[in-house]
Amino acid sequence: MLFVELIRHKRDGQTLSAEQLKALVDAYTDGELPDYQMAAFLMAVYFQSMNPEELAAWTEAMLFSGEVLDFSDIEGAKVDKHSTGGVGDKVSLILAPLAAAAGLKVPMISGRGLGHTGGTLDKLESIPGFDVNQPVGRFKELVDQLGLGLIGQTGEIAPADKKLYALRDVTATVECIPLIASSIMSKKLAEGIDALVLDVKVGSGAFMKDIGRARELARTMIDIGASMDRPVRALITDMDQPLGLTVGNSLEVIESIETLRGEGPDDLTQITIELVVEMLDVAGQLDDRDQAFKELRRLLDDGSALKIFADIIEAQGGDPGVCDDPNRLPSAAHTVEFCADEPGVIRSINAEQVGVAALELGAGRRKKEDDIDPAVGLVFHKKRAAQVAAGEPILTIHYNDDANLEGAKQRLRQAIEIGTGDINEPPLILDRLK
């Protein structure tokens, strides 16, 4: 097959067949198709897009470029959640044990943070001993016995996506919705799940800055799921300020434990329960939405979900004692309060700048190979629409290195706007799609 002809066809807006798209994916995965030709093809897709049939075929080829897990021998509905990423988004750490406590099976394969957004794996690895690198056989055992497993992507799952993602990152084709959707869906469907719930973030701290593109991305992934007989639901949620009160790996684990005790902040608790309700619904296990909310709240309040979190920590080599004593988690050597310069109302908190401030402290990565400091980060005392007095603490900075402190403070000054007048708080959940 002459791949240059396929590149030309897509450049000129022509439709490619499933066979042609599979040939492109297979050749690139095997090293037969060089980076420069695949880069040209990706740029052609960026400008010409793909129709639904092309996108379904492209995603399927990526999905079957490696191992596809099979959980069919495990009783129960296998459902996962995927977030498009944000600041302070520790939902997965709460949602997976809560969903398992509600009777679902949650085979969760997560990623690491890069730039201003945090990663579930980094948060888990701040728990002493926690091992996210579980063999597939052990992963299946965890899902069967405990109702969940929390691991990183193996080299065998969707290897085409791993190569394509790295190439997109250096060829200015990351923002292309068909390429984003196929990347997410090929990895998630390779988990062997029966259904998927999406948390598509929109706002200053999200990849999608406006709700129109967030809806387009959600609808594209729902349609891909439908083409493969996998029901997909999506919530469009607000990421114009950090979620919860903490930003930083061990700090977010502490907040997750507090939420699993029923003592978490309202926004984090609400969005987690909403997503689990959607998981129950898409699995065909929801009879009464209000009753499901009450039951999930009970599973938090009575410690059922926290017990499962402690069990999975222990099963994956970690210290379950952190659930009783968060002081066993890494902690920073220093703290300092970040205070309001003037009285007024917090009119906005730019989540992206907050995420970059945490990165400045060492909580995140600029490059994939960078190390992170699990102990550092931010704890908010006031958020959007709160009244503050001059000199009143807005947040506490947890840090280890004085050299990073001033840069983080400068980012926070840029991020937090204090003014006058009432603030109309947007809803946490902006839309639901199915």
Secondary structure, DSSP 8 states (H G I E B T S, - for coil): --HHHHHHHHHTT----HHHHHHHHHHHHHT-S-HHHHHHHHHHHHHH---HHHHHHHHHHHHTTS-----TTS-S-BEEEEE---SS--HHHHHHHHHHHTT-BEEEEE---BTTB--HHHHHHTSTT------HHHHHHHHHHHSEEEEE--TTSSHHHHHHHHHHHTTT-TT-HHHHHHHHHHHHHTTT-SEEEEEEEESTTSSB-SHHHHHHHHHHHHHHHHHTT--EEEEEEE-SS-SSSEESHHHHHHHHHHHHTT-S-HHHHHHHHHHHHHHHHHTT--S-HHHHHHHHHHHHHTSHHHHHHHHHHHHTT--GGGGT-GGGS---SEEEEEE-SS-EEEEEE-HHHHHHHHHHHTSS-SSTT----TT-EEEES--TT-EE-TT-EEEEEEES-HHHHHHHHHHHHHHEEEESS------SEEEEE-
